[in-house]
């Protein structure tokens, strides 16, 4: 099977030193968000090279990659899926988006989400009903909630901000730092396109949003304005 070839090629590229660093970086200790994740220590550029080499893999074979316990194997599977989505026709895009949702439980760390959600699910939903994102935003699963907000980056790229702002509002009371960072990042991206829209949102919620979320959202503001928001 082609999936086995992908896995074998990836394994050859791993290093112990990078694997140990990755285990620390992605918080794999007990009680941390990445607890139990396994790393072989493969760089993202190397993974992308393998993904390009096997970009015509069937969805069935990609599912075997996403089911794999090794982080880099799952990420390579997602890289392949993104490549396929970019060149797919309308019907195939729908098939890939549905596949992505079916296997969303394996998109289970922030880099996996950030490398795929907006480029697959977000792009697919650009001109469609977005109810699935609101459902994901209210999920108990951390990564589903991150998928919801990161997917909206595709809309921001098209100067559509309504869903980003609505989902950001839903996630204002989220307890996890990784959601605070993602929402702040999304708001910052809105501001790059339309500062008035971002400041309208901040005018309503800056006082109550988590400080990390606010700091990310105002990161590109000039210092006097940053200080003004941080003093609220």
C-alpha positions in Angstrom: 0.0 0.0 0.0 1.1 3.5 -0.8 0.6 4.7 2.8 3.2 2.3 4.0 5.7 3.8 1.5 5.0 7.3 2.8 5.5 6.1 6.4 8.7 4.3 5.5 10.1 7.3 3.7 9.2 9.6 6.6 10.8 7.4 9.2 14.1 7.6 7.4 14.2 11.4 7.8 13.6 11.5 11.6 16.3 12.5 14.1 16.3 11.8 17.9 17.3 15.3 18.7 14.4 16.9 16.8 12.0 14.3 18.1 12.9 15.2 21.7 12.6 18.9 21.0 9.2 18.4 19.3 7.9 16.4 22.3 8.7 19.4 24.5 7.4 22.0 22.0 4.1 20.3 21.4 3.5 19.7 25.1 3.3 15.9 25.3 3.7 15.4 29.0 0.8 14.1 31.1 -1.8 16.8 31.6 -0.6 18.8 28.7 -2.6 19.4 25.5 -0.4 17.1 23.4 -0.2 14.3 25.9 0.7 10.9 24.3 1.6 12.3 20.9 4.5 10.5 19.2 7.3 12.2 17.2 9.9 10.9 14.8 11.7 14.3 14.5 11.0 15.2 10.9 11.2 18.8 9.7 8.2 20.4 8.0 10.0 21.0 4.8 10.9 17.3 4.6 7.3 16.4 5.2 6.2 18.7 2.5 8.6 17.1 0.0 7.2 13.7 0.8 3.6 15.1 0.5 4.4 16.4 -2.9 5.9 13.1 -4.0 2.8 11.2 -2.9 0.2 13.9 -3.7 -2.0 11.6 -5.7 -2.6 9.2 -2.8 -6.2 8.0 -2.6 -8.4 9.2 0.3 -8.4 5.7 1.7 -4.6 5.7 1.9 -4.7 9.2 3.4 -7.0 7.9 6.1 -4.4 5.4 7.1 -1.9 8.3 7.5 -4.4 10.3 9.6 -5.0 7.3 11.8 -1.3 6.9 12.5 0.0 7.6 16.0 3.0 9.5 14.7 2.4 13.3 14.6 4.5 13.9 11.4 2.7 11.1 9.6 -0.7 12.7 10.3 0.6 16.1 9.3 2.0 14.8 6.0 -1.4 13.3 5.3 -2.9 16.7 5.8 -0.3 18.3 3.5 -1.3 15.8 0.8 -4.9 16.6 1.4 -4.3 20.4 1.0 -2.4 19.8 -2.2 -5.2 17.7 -3.6 -7.9 20.2 -2.6 -6.0 23.1 -4.4 -6.2 21.3 -7.7 -9.6 19.5 -7.3 -12.7 20.2 -9.2 -16.0 21.2 -7.5 -17.2 17.7 -6.7 -13.8 16.5 -5.5 -13.5 19.6 -3.2 -16.7 18.6 -1.6 -15.5 15.0 -1.2 -12.3 16.2 0.4 -14.0 18.6 2.8 -16.4 15.9 3.9 -13.4 13.6 4.4 -11.7 16.2 6.5 -14.7 16.5 8.8 -15.0 12.8 9.1 -11.4 12.5 10.2 -11.3 15.8 12.2 -10.5 13.9 15.5 -7.1 13.1 14.1 -6.4 16.8 13.4 -5.4 17.0 17.0 -2.7 19.5 17.6 -2.4 23.2 16.7 0.0 22.8 13.8 -2.2 20.1 12.3 -5.2 22.5 12.5 -3.3 25.6 11.3 -1.8 23.7 8.3 -5.2 22.5 7.0 -8.4 24.0 8.4 -8.5 27.2 6.4 -7.1 25.6 3.2 -9.6 22.8 3.1 -12.7 23.4 5.2 -12.6 27.2 5.1 -12.0 27.4 1.4 -14.8 24.9 0.8 -17.3 26.8 2.9 -16.4 30.2 1.5 -19.6 30.4 -0.6 -21.7 28.0 1.5 -23.6 27.6 4.7 -21.2 27.8 7.6 -23.3 26.2 10.4 -20.8 23.4 10.8 -18.2 26.0 12.0 -20.6 27.3 14.7 -21.2 23.7 15.8 -17.4 23.1 16.0 -16.9 26.4 17.9 -19.2 25.1 20.7 -17.6 21.7 20.9 -16.0 20.4 24.1 -13.0 19.3 21.9 -10.2 21.9 21.9 -9.1 21.1 18.4 -12.6 21.3 17.0 -12.9 24.8 18.4 -9.6 25.7 16.9 -10.6 24.3 13.5 -13.7 26.6 13.7 -11.8 29.8 14.1 -8.8 28.9 11.9 -11.1 27.9 9.1 -12.4 31.5 8.9 -9.0 32.7 7.8 -10.2 31.6 4.3 -13.0 34.1 4.6 -10.7 36.9 5.8 -8.6 36.4 2.7 -11.8 37.2 0.7 -12.5 40.3 2.9 -15.4 38.5 4.6 -15.3 39.1 8.4 -18.7 38.4 9.7 -18.2 34.7 10.6 -14.7 35.4 12.1 -16.2 38.0 14.4 -19.2 35.9 15.4 -17.1 32.8 16.1 -14.7 35.0 18.0 -17.6 36.2 20.2 -18.6 32.6 20.9 -15.0 31.8 22.0 -14.5 34.8 24.2 -15.1 32.8 27.4 -13.0 29.8 26.2 -10.7 28.5 29.0 -7.8 27.4 26.8 -4.8 29.5 25.9 -4.5 28.0 22.4 -8.0 29.3 21.6 -7.1 32.7 23.1 -4.1 32.9 20.8 -6.1 31.7 17.7 -8.9 34.2 18.2 -6.5 37.0 18.8 -4.6 36.0 15.7 -7.8 36.0 13.7 -8.8 39.4 14.9 -5.4 40.7 14.0 -5.9 39.4 10.5 -9.2 41.1 10.3 -7.5 44.3 11.4 -5.0 44.1 8.6 -7.9 44.1 6.1 -10.3 46.4 7.9 -9.0 48.1 11.1 -12.5 49.7 11.7 -14.1 46.2 11.9 -11.5 45.0 14.4 -11.8 48.1 16.6 -15.5 47.9 16.5 -15.2 44.4 18.0 -12.6 45.4 20.5 -14.8 48.3 21.5 -17.4 45.9 22.7 -15.2 43.1 24.1 -11.7 44.3 24.9 -12.5 44.7 28.6 -13.8 41.1 29.0 -11.6 39.1 26.6 -8.7 37.1 27.9 -5.5 39.2 28.0 -3.6 36.8 25.7 -6.4 37.1 23.2 -6.3 40.9 23.4 -2.5 41.1 23.2 -2.5 39.0 20.0 -5.3 41.1 18.5 -3.5 44.4 19.0 0.0 43.2 18.3 0.3 45.3 15.2 -1.2 48.5 16.7 1.0 51.5 17.3 2.3 51.7 20.9 -0.1 54.4 22.2 -3.1 52.5 21.0 -1.8 49.3 22.4 -1.4 50.8 25.8 -4.9 52.3 25.6 -6.4 48.8 25.1 -4.2 47.1 27.6 -5.2 49.6 30.2 -8.9 48.8 29.9 
